[in-house]
Amino acid sequence: MEKKGFKAKSPEAIKNKWKALKIAYYKCKKNNNKSGVDRTECEFFNILDEILGTRPSAILEGIDVLVDF
């Protein structure tokens, strides 16, 4: 990345930045889900929502579930 003109960052600095971005995203998302509250904005909300917004669902293929009533 240095060849592309980016300054070298320590792994700790990258970890701290990622943590701060995640905290800002989740705070924004939590606040915007409340009614009667002014909406807040997160600088990279759309990008972070693509990454963090969806959780993979657990799909159990090939397992039959028997329900006894």
Residue pairs with C-beta under 8 A, 6 or more apart in sequence:
1 8
2 8
9 17
21 44
21 48
22 48
22 52
24 42
24 43
25 42
25 44
25 45
25 48
25 49
25 52
26 52
27 40
27 42
28 40
28 41
28 42
28 45
29 45
29 49
29 53
31 37
31 39
31 40
32 39
32 40
42 48
